[in-house]
């Protein structure tokens, strides 16, 4: 028999958490939501408080480390919460459980510090430190989506790290929105904007039965700007794409500079339509350049999930399509709680294949 669920959503993920709870309630007939808060002193220090019991419960704590819309008062000024602040609040809520929960699971869609995942010089390895901290604090499972580097699971080999692919939701959303996609090697190609995205692209392209292309980031290794070597150019490796629909697949859009360069190159090479799949849409430098690129016809649609906070202006854009993941999160919680395998939710190859077959018919 499955243990009683306790669902906790930090302020950064409160809206998503409440929606997930309503979905679970429709399946199981009761609410599992446990309110929490992290009030702060005038100095900026804080503490975690739970407004309900977690004793002997299977607890799931949701946090969005990318939510920079939340502020707190410090010395009379409003400070926007950074990923570091959200992570500290997560640890406070874990500590507030006081070892009373039977199991603690953290749902962190955007893996904290996941881009600082390897050493190339004398530098910190922040994502690994975070995972080890959560292990020491008694977290049993970390559920994340489309991690920048899935090998981070090797840091805590005895703990569960579930790296969920949203490929099924992208496929369903895309094929529902467009009814004229010809799924064959002559009309469709998946594109990796850099070497790191190749695995994602190969997975989808193999299920669609089409070819892939890849861009190679040429960097200037003689200088360092903002902690990294700047990109000099994107070199394309792939076949002729003249008259083809192309789908760029990546884990995130941050400032968007690299992505805009890629779509521009694809269009100049004769691509018919350019679509973008990105799990996380940060758009940290605003949307003005994307507006310009869309007006020039460089791309046709951007698909990102609602796993992290979405800017209001983004939701209003004609070229934007939001992929809803709340039901999938509820299904993941339900499956883990019942002690069932997550294999079909992790990399849902069978359901993607079936979706494509139905679409072709």
Secondary structure, 3 states (H helix, E strand, C coil): CCCCEEEEECHHHHHHHHHHHHHHHHHHCCCCECCEECCECCCCCECCEECCCCCCCEEEEECCCCCCCCEEEECCEEEECCHHHHHHHHHHHHHHCCCCCCEEEEECCCCCCCCCCCCCCCCCCHHHHHHHHHHHCCCCEEEEECCCCHHHHHHHCCCEEEEECCHHHHHHHHHHHCCCCCCCCCCEEEEECCHHHHHHHHHHHHHHCCEEEEEEEEECCCCCECCECCEEEEEEECCCCCCCEEEEEEEEECCCHHHHHHHHHHHHCCCCEEEEEEEEECCCCCCHHHHHHHHCCCCCEEEEECCCCCCHHHHCCCCEEEECCHHHHHHHHHHHHCCCCCHHHHCCHHHHHHHHHHHHC
